[in-house]
Amino acid sequence: MEAVCRRATIEDVDTLYLLIEGYARKGIMLPRSRETLSRQIDTFVVAEVEQEIVGCGSLCRLGSELVEIRSLGMSDGYKGLGIGSKLVDRLIEEAKSQRIPKVMALTYEARFFQKNGFEIVDKDIFPEKVWTDCVNCPKQECCDEIAVLKILN
Ligand SMILES: CC(C)(COP(=O)(O)OP(=O)(O)OC[C@H]1O[C@@H](n2cnc3c(N)ncnc32)[C@H](O)[C@@H]1OP(=O)(O)O)[C@@H](O)C(=O)NCCC(=O)NCCS
């Protein structure tokens, strides 16, 4: 199955909204409104198979040295095919082109990230994160996600 990763465009907002909403309902991702997606569309990449969007991911800047991979997900039926890794590669290339040396994620899929060269780290090393997304998260006081980090060279 040939998957192509590309930058998202404003025409992708509805599809992305539904994809992320599906994961949010399962509690594995934070929801994103159409307004937020429209505003942040430049930070998203999508994976397509035969012109259909089957996955996405985004890069959120947390400071001059650090970005976070957010909203990474694959549609059912397209997991385990290497497409998620392709999206991560694409996001890492994006971070490199912006000369940002560190990429992190908060995830329940630590093994997937480890396969992609990330290390598990202590959440407390990321103070900036607290002030962006966590304030709106329902699990704020009992966060059970695992922090992973990749230092780019
Ligand atoms: C996590 C996710 C993005 C991975 O994408 P994917 O396309 O299924 O992953 P890949 O096929 O690129 O997998 C790469 C490697 O990681 C491994 N892997 C993938 N998901 C895994 C998991 N849940 N547990 C353990 N290993 C996993 C694969 O076995 C593969 O290893 P291999 O190269 O030795 O075969 C996808 O499964 C998903 O959308 N999950 C639900 C949403 C979610 O939890 N997103 C994370 C938010 S940060």
The ligand as a Tripos MOL2 file, in Angstrom:
@<TRIPOS>MOLECULE
LIG
   48    50     1     0     0
SMALL
NO_CHARGES

@<TRIPOS>ATOM
      1 C1          0.4050    4.9790   17.2850 C.3       1 LIG1
      2 C2          0.1520    5.0200   15.7790 C.3       1 LIG1
      3 C3          0.2060    6.4780   15.3010 C.3       1 LIG1
      4 C4          1.2800    4.2240   15.0870 C.3       1 LIG1
      5 O1          1.1460    4.2980   13.6690 O.3       1 LIG1
      6 P1          1.2570    2.9890   12.7660 P.3       1 LIG1
      7 O2          1.2440    3.3910   11.3510 O.co2     1 LIG1
      8 O3          0.2470    2.0130   13.2390 O.co2     1 LIG1
      9 O4          2.7260    2.4610   13.1780 O.3       1 LIG1
     10 P2          3.8650    1.8230   12.2540 P.3       1 LIG1
     11 O5          3.2390    0.8090   11.3560 O.co2     1 LIG1
     12 O6          4.6510    2.9180   11.6000 O.co2     1 LIG1
     13 O7          4.7350    1.0980   13.3650 O.3       1 LIG1
     14 C5          6.1120    1.2580   13.5130 C.3       1 LIG1
     15 C6          6.6380    0.2780   14.5200 C.3       1 LIG1
     16 O8          6.0500    0.5330   15.7980 O.3       1 LIG1
     17 C7          5.3750   -0.6340   16.2460 C.3       1 LIG1
     18 N1          4.1100   -0.2360   16.8650 N.ar      1 LIG1
     19 C8          3.1080    0.4970   16.3300 C.ar      1 LIG1
     20 N2          2.1180    0.6540   17.2140 N.ar      1 LIG1
     21 C9          2.5120   -0.0120   18.3290 C.ar      1 LIG1
     22 C10         1.9320   -0.2480   19.5910 C.ar      1 LIG1
     23 N3          0.7310    0.2320   19.8990 N.pl3     1 LIG1
     24 N4          2.6190   -0.9760   20.5090 N.ar      1 LIG1
     25 C11         3.8250   -1.4890   20.2000 C.ar      1 LIG1
     26 N5          4.4370   -1.3070   19.0230 N.ar      1 LIG1
     27 C12         3.7870   -0.5770   18.1020 C.ar      1 LIG1
     28 C13         5.1080   -1.4690   15.0180 C.3       1 LIG1
     29 O9          5.0350   -2.8370   15.3290 O.3       1 LIG1
     30 C14         6.2860   -1.1550   14.1410 C.3       1 LIG1
     31 O10         7.3890   -1.9690   14.4920 O.3       1 LIG1
     32 P3          8.2280   -2.7520   13.3520 P.3       1 LIG1
     33 O11         8.8610   -1.6510   12.5420 O.co2     1 LIG1
     34 O12         9.1950   -3.5670   14.1350 O.co2     1 LIG1
     35 O13         7.2030   -3.5280   12.6030 O.co2     1 LIG1
     36 C15        -1.2090    4.3870   15.3880 C.3       1 LIG1
     37 O14        -1.2240    3.0480   15.7300 O.3       1 LIG1
     38 C16        -2.4240    5.0930   15.9860 C.2       1 LIG1
     39 O15        -3.0170    5.9190   15.3350 O.2       1 LIG1
     40 N6         -2.8160    4.7620   17.2380 N.am      1 LIG1
     41 C17        -3.9810    5.3920   17.8780 C.3       1 LIG1
     42 C18        -3.7970    6.8650   18.1520 C.3       1 LIG1
     43 C19        -2.6730    7.1420   19.1250 C.2       1 LIG1
     44 O16        -2.6070    6.5440   20.1870 O.2       1 LIG1
     45 N7         -1.7620    8.0540   18.7430 N.am      1 LIG1
     46 C20        -0.6180    8.4390   19.5390 C.3       1 LIG1
     47 C21        -0.7960    9.8230   20.0260 C.3       1 LIG1
     48 S1          0.7770   10.5220   20.4430 S.3       1 LIG1
@<TRIPOS>BOND
     1     1     2 1
     2     2     3 1
     3     2     4 1
     4     2    36 1
     5     4     5 1
     6     5     6 1
     7     6     7 2
     8     6     8 1
     9     6     9 1
    10     9    10 1
    11    10    11 2
    12    10    12 1
    13    10    13 1
    14    13    14 1
    15    14    15 1
    16    15    16 1
    17    15    30 1
    18    16    17 1
    19    17    18 1
    20    17    28 1
    21    18    19 ar
    22    18    27 ar
    23    19    20 ar
    24    20    21 ar
    25    21    22 ar
    26    21    27 ar
    27    22    23 1
    28    22    24 ar
    29    24    25 ar
    30    25    26 ar
    31    26    27 ar
    32    28    29 1
    33    28    30 1
    34    30    31 1
    35    31    32 1
    36    32    33 2
    37    32    34 1
    38    32    35 1
    39    36    37 1
    40    36    38 1
    41    38    39 2
    42    38    40 1
    43    40    41 1
    44    41    42 1
    45    42    43 1
    46    43    44 2
    47    43    45 1
    48    45    46 1
    49    46    47 1
    50    47    48 1
@<TRIPOS>SUBSTRUCTURE
     1 LIG1         1 GROUP 0 **** ****
